[in-house]
Amino acid sequence: MSLLRLVPRQLLRHPLRTLLTIGSLTVAIFLLCILRSLVTTLDATATTARNDRLWVQSAVSLFVGMPAWYPDRIAQVDGVQSVARWQWFGGYYQDPSNFFAQFAVDPQKVVDMYPELVVVEGSADAFVAGRNCCMIGRGIANDFGWKVGDIAPITGALFPHPDGADKAWELEVAAIYEPGARNFDDRTLFFHWKLFEETLTTPEDSPGVGAMVVRVKDDVDPSLVMGAVDDLFMDGPQRVQTTTESEFQAQFVSMFGNIPFFVSAIGGGVLAAVLLACINTMLMAAREQRREVGVLKALGFSDAKVGSVLLMQSLFLTLVGGGMGMLLSKDIEPSVVAATSSFMPGFLIERETYLMAFIITVLAGVLAGLLPAWSTRKLTVVAALGARD
């Protein structure tokens, strides 16, 4: 006689309780996978950034501009290969709710500096060559149905068009990219610095620069360049702060606060509550199955085999619930990517996260089943057969 047949039968004695326990485990493991992935994604954003690219910003704030002639001065520093200007545009498509990142950049330099921008439609050369052209991420193209050759009308919130605040900046989509690394999202639009500069001002009155990316030569220590750039503008007119791209990403992540601790605390609390619920469920099951335990012992089954029935019930509950939680997190992953890409690119539930969730699921099943399984060892046949439901 196989005792494994008793496992599903015992669980089906109270189907509602079984379903509720499985459901709570599903939610717990789902939250564990999502919350843990938020932490690993934030870490990956900083660790996958390159140290041979430096970010230069105002020492006052990232939102304070710098004089337009700063890039030319930085380009003369020993060890600098190239300097690209970046300006946050802060516009939207048709409605303010259709907000995504836009940057005015030096197109050729950005294409050369960032091999992570993998062009999958159109061409980078077309983007560089066309003054009114732009390059957009796959996510933006999917959101608004834009294709190569379409016109993307962007209304400037921070930088209204000189012909009227309601007039959109009309940009032709020349290239669509997909990120080749997790430090980049697929919902950013890049357009020409020259278009931005010449549309807003006269040649004699150029706008300031929001940030600059400096590509360091391969044989040069980035820290030496960082110190030289900072020293260059020590006396103004605007002091700068230079960091590696990985450090810049880490500082940006820190703006969200101590998220790793916050999400870990939530995940740990949820798991602890669900584990207690599972233990309570199995203790109730053990109490209800005392007569069956007595019968099995009277038939000659050992304490270990009788206890294994309760242990298998616990493992069945946790494995089904945990498996459903992992499947649910995988199914909802694209939606989380879409919701978080603008401020946290590269969201991914890694294999290590699923492995951790599986191990926790098994451990929860073992812990929840051990206590009731151990309690059956103390039961004599007479006491077990005399038990009442």
C-alpha positions in Angstrom: 0.0 0.0 0.0 1.4 3.4 -1.0 0.9 6.1 1.6 1.3 8.8 -1.1 -2.3 8.1 -2.2 -3.4 9.5 1.1 -1.9 12.9 0.5 -4.4 14.3 -2.0 -7.3 12.6 -0.3 -6.5 14.2 3.1 -6.0 17.6 1.5 -9.4 17.4 -0.2 -11.2 16.8 3.1 -11.2 20.6 3.5 -10.9 21.9 -0.1 -11.6 25.6 0.9 -8.9 25.6 3.5 -6.5 23.9 1.1 -7.2 26.5 -1.6 -6.8 29.4 0.7 -3.5 28.1 1.9 -2.3 27.6 -1.6 -3.5 31.1 -2.5 -1.6 32.7 0.3 1.6 30.9 -0.7 1.0 32.0 -4.3 0.8 35.6 -3.3 3.8 35.4 -0.9 6.1 33.8 -3.5 4.9 36.2 -6.2 5.7 39.2 -4.0 9.0 37.7 -3.1 10.0 37.3 -6.8 8.8 40.9 -7.7 10.3 42.6 -4.7 13.6 40.8 -4.9 13.8 41.6 -8.6 13.4 45.3 -7.8 16.5 45.1 -5.6 18.6 43.2 -8.2 17.5 45.5 -11.0 18.6 48.6 -9.0 21.9 46.9 -8.3 22.3 45.9 -12.0 21.6 49.5 -13.1 24.8 50.6 -11.3 27.0 47.6 -11.8 26.5 47.2 -15.6 27.3 50.9 -16.3 30.8 51.5 -17.7 33.6 53.2 -15.7 35.3 54.6 -18.9 32.3 57.0 -19.3 32.2 59.9 -16.9 29.2 62.1 -16.1 29.7 65.8 -15.5 27.0 67.8 -13.8 26.7 71.0 -11.8 28.0 70.7 -8.3 24.9 72.4 -7.1 22.3 70.0 -8.6 21.7 67.8 -11.6 18.9 70.3 -12.5 21.2 73.3 -12.7 22.6 74.0 -16.2 26.2 74.7 -17.1 27.6 77.3 -19.6 27.5 76.1 -23.2 31.3 76.5 -23.7 32.1 73.9 -21.0 32.2 70.9 -23.4 35.0 72.5 -25.5 37.1 73.1 -22.4 36.6 69.6 -21.2 37.6 68.2 -24.6 41.0 69.7 -24.1 41.8 67.8 -20.9 44.4 65.1 -21.2 42.9 61.6 -21.5 39.5 62.8 -22.8 38.5 61.1 -26.0 35.2 62.9 -26.6 32.5 64.9 -24.9 28.7 64.6 -25.5 26.2 67.1 -24.4 22.9 65.9 -22.8 19.9 68.0 -22.1 16.7 66.8 -20.4 13.9 68.0 -22.6 10.9 67.1 -20.4 8.2 67.1 -23.1 5.2 64.8 -23.8 3.2 63.4 -26.7 -0.3 64.9 -27.2 -1.2 64.7 -23.5 1.0 65.2 -20.3 0.1 61.7 -19.3 2.1 60.4 -22.3 5.4 61.3 -20.6 8.7 59.6 -21.3 12.4 60.6 -21.3 13.7 62.8 -24.1 17.3 64.1 -24.4 18.9 66.6 -26.8 22.3 65.1 -27.5 25.3 65.2 -29.8 24.1 62.3 -32.0 27.3 60.9 -33.5 29.1 61.0 -30.1 26.2 59.3 -28.3 26.1 56.5 -31.0 29.8 56.0 -30.7 29.9 56.1 -26.9 26.9 53.8 -26.3 27.2 50.4 -28.1 24.3 49.4 -25.7 21.9 51.2 -28.0 21.3 48.4 -30.5 19.5 49.8 -33.6 16.9 47.2 -34.8 15.0 49.4 -37.3 16.2 52.2 -39.4 19.8 53.2 -39.0 22.0 55.1 -36.7 23.6 56.9 -39.7 20.2 58.2 -40.7 19.6 59.5 -37.2 23.0 61.2 -37.2 22.6 62.7 -40.7 19.1 64.2 -40.2 18.9 67.4 -38.2 15.2 66.9 -37.5 15.6 63.1 -36.9 15.3 61.2 -33.6 16.1 57.8 -32.3 13.5 56.1 -30.0 13.4 53.0 -27.9 11.3 49.9 -28.8 9.0 50.6 -25.9 8.0 54.0 -27.2 7.5 52.7 -30.7 5.1 50.0 -29.3 3.3 52.4 -27.0 2.4 54.9 -29.7 2.6 52.8 -32.9 5.5 54.8 -34.3 7.6 53.4 -37.2 10.7 54.6 -39.0 9.7 57.6 -41.1 6.9 58.7 -38.8 6.8 62.1 -37.3 6.9 62.2 -33.5 5.3 65.5 -32.3 6.7 66.3 -28.8 5.2 69.3 -26.9 7.9 71.0 -24.9 7.0 71.4 -21.2 10.3 72.8 -20.0 11.3 74.2 -23.4 8.2 75.4 -25.3 8.5 75.9 -29.0 9.4 79.6 -29.9 6.4 79.6 -32.3 3.9 79.0 -29.5 3.6 76.9 -26.4 1.0 74.6 -28.1 3.3 74.0 -31.1 5.0 70.6 -31.0 8.6 69.9 -31.9 8.2 67.6 -35.0 10.9 64.9 -35.0 11.2 62.2 -37.7 11.8 58.7 -36.4 15.0 57.6 -38.1 16.0 54.7 -35.8 14.5 52.4 -33.2 16.8 50.8 -30.7 16.6 48.1 -28.1 18.9 48.2 -25.0 21.8 45.8 -25.1 22.5 46.2 -21.4 20.4 46.6 -18.2 21.6 50.2 -17.5 19.5 51.4 -20.4 15.7 51.4 -20.9 13.7 51.2 -24.1 11.6 54.3 -23.5 13.9 57.2 -24.3 14.0 59.5 -27.3 17.2 61.1 -28.5 17.2 64.1 -30.9 19.8 66.6 -32.2 21.4 69.1 -29.9 21.8 71.5 -32.9 18.0 71.4 -33.5 17.4 72.1 -29.8 20.0 74.9 -29.7 19.1 76.6 -32.9 15.4 76.5 -32.4 15.5 78.1 -29.0 18.1 80.7 -29.4 20.2 82.8 -31.8 23.7 81.6 -32.5 25.0 84.3 -30.2 22.9 83.1 -27.3 23.2 79.4 -26.8 21.3 77.5 -24.1 23.2 75.9 -21.2 24.1 72.3 -20.9 22.3 70.0 -18.5 25.0 67.3 -18.3 27.9 66.0 -20.3 29.2 62.5 -20.9 33.0 62.2 -21.2 34.5 59.2 -22.9 37.9 58.4 -21.4 40.7 57.1 -23.6 41.4 53.4 -23.1 44.9 53.7 -21.5 43.9 56.5 -19.1 42.9 56.2 -15.5 39.3 57.7 -15.2 40.0 59.1 -11.7 42.8 61.3 -13.1 40.4 62.8 -15.7 37.7 63.2 -13.1 40.0 65.3 -10.9 41.3 67.4 -13.8 37.7 68.2 -15.0 36.6 69.2 -11.4 39.7 71.4 -11.0 39.2 73.0 -14.4 36.1 74.8 -13.1 36.9 75.1 -9.4 36.7 78.9 -9.6 33.5 78.9 -11.7 31.5 80.3 -13.2 29.7 77.0 -12.4 31.5 74.3 -10.4 31.1 70.8 -11.6 31.0 67.3 -10.1 32.4 64.5 -12.2 31.7 60.8 -11.5 32.0 57.5 -13.3 28.8 56.4 -14.9 28.4 53.5 -12.5 28.7 55.9 -9.5 26.2 58.4 -11.2 23.7 55.5 -11.6 24.2 54.5 -8.0 23.6 58.1 -6.9 20.4 58.2 -9.0 19.2 55.0 -7.4 19.9 56.4 -3.9 17.4 59.1 -4.6 14.7 56.4 -4.1 15.9 55.9 -0.5 16.8 52.6 1.1 14.6 50.6 -1.2 16.5 47.3 -0.7 15.8 47.4 3.1 12.2 48.4 2.6 11.3 45.7 0.1 13.3 43.1 2.0 11.4 43.9 5.2 8.1 43.6 3.4 9.0 40.4 1.7 10.3 38.9 5.0 7.2 39.9 6.8 4.9 38.4 4.2 6.9 35.1 4.2 6.9 34.9 8.0 3.1 35.4 8.1 2.5 32.8 5.4 4.8 30.3 7.1 2.8 30.6 10.3 -0.4 30.1 8.4 1.0 27.0 6.8 2.1 25.6 10.2 -1.3 26.3 11.6 -3.0 24.6 8.7 -0.8 21.4 9.1 -1.4 21.3 12.9 -5.1 21.4 12.3 -4.7 18.7 9.7 -2.7 16.5 12.1 -5.3 16.9 14.8 -8.1 15.9 12.3 -6.2 12.9 11.1 -5.4 11.3 14.4 -7.7 8.3 13.8 -6.1 7.6 10.4 -2.7 7.8 12.2 -3.9 5.2 14.7 -5.1 2.9 11.9 -1.8 3.1 10.0 0.1 2.4 13.2 -2.1 -0.6 14.0 -1.4 -1.9 10.5 2.3 -1.9 11.2 3.5 1.3 9.6 6.4 2.9 11.3 6.3 6.3 12.9 8.5 7.7 10.2 6.2 6.5 7.4 3.1 7.8 9.1 4.8 11.2 9.8 5.9 11.3 6.1 2.2 11.5 5.1 1.8 14.8 6.9 5.2 16.0 5.6 4.2 15.2 2.0 0.9 17.1 2.5 2.8 20.2 3.6 5.3 20.0 0.7 2.4 19.5 -1.7 0.7 22.7 -0.5 3.9 24.8 -0.6 5.1 23.5 -4.0 1.8 24.1 -5.7 1.4 27.5 -4.1 5.0 28.5 -4.7 5.0 27.2 -8.3 1.9 29.2 -9.0 3.5 32.3 -7.5 6.6 31.9 -9.7 4.5 31.4 -12.8 2.4 34.4 -12.0 5.5 36.6 -11.5 6.8 35.4 -14.9 3.5 36.2 -16.6 3.3 39.7 -15.1 7.0 40.6 -15.7 6.3 42.4 -19.0 3.8 44.7 -17.3 6.2 45.5 -14.5 8.9 46.3 -17.2 6.5 48.7 -18.8 5.6 50.4 -15.5 9.1 50.8 -14.2 11.2 51.4 -17.3 11.1 55.2 -17.1 12.8 55.3 -13.7 14.3 51.8 -13.3 15.4 50.3 -16.6 16.2 46.7 -17.1 13.7 45.0 -14.8 14.3 41.3 -14.9 13.4 38.3 -12.7 16.7 36.5 -12.7 17.2 32.7 -12.5 18.8 33.1 -9.1 15.6 34.7 -7.8 13.5 31.8 -9.0 16.0 29.4 -7.4 15.8 31.3 -4.1 12.0 31.2 -4.3 12.0 27.5 -4.9 14.4 26.8 -2.0 12.2 29.0 0.3 9.1 27.1 -0.9 10.7 23.7 -0.1 12.0 24.9 3.3 8.6 26.3 4.2 7.0 23.0 3.3 9.5 21.1 5.5 9.2 23.5 8.4 5.4 23.5 8.3 5.3 19.7 8.1 7.9 18.7 10.6 6.0 19.9 13.7 2.8 17.9 13.0 4.8 14.9 11.7 6.8 14.9 15.0 3.7 15.1 17.1 2.4 11.9 15.6 5.4 10.0 17.0 4.0 10.5 20.5 0.6 9.0 19.7 -0.1 5.5 20.8 -2.5 3.4 18.7 -5.1 3.5 21.5 -4.9 7.2 22.0 -5.1 7.8 18.2 -8.1 5.5 17.6 -9.9 7.0 20.6 -9.5 10.6 19.2 -12.6 12.6 18.1 -12.8 15.0 15.2 
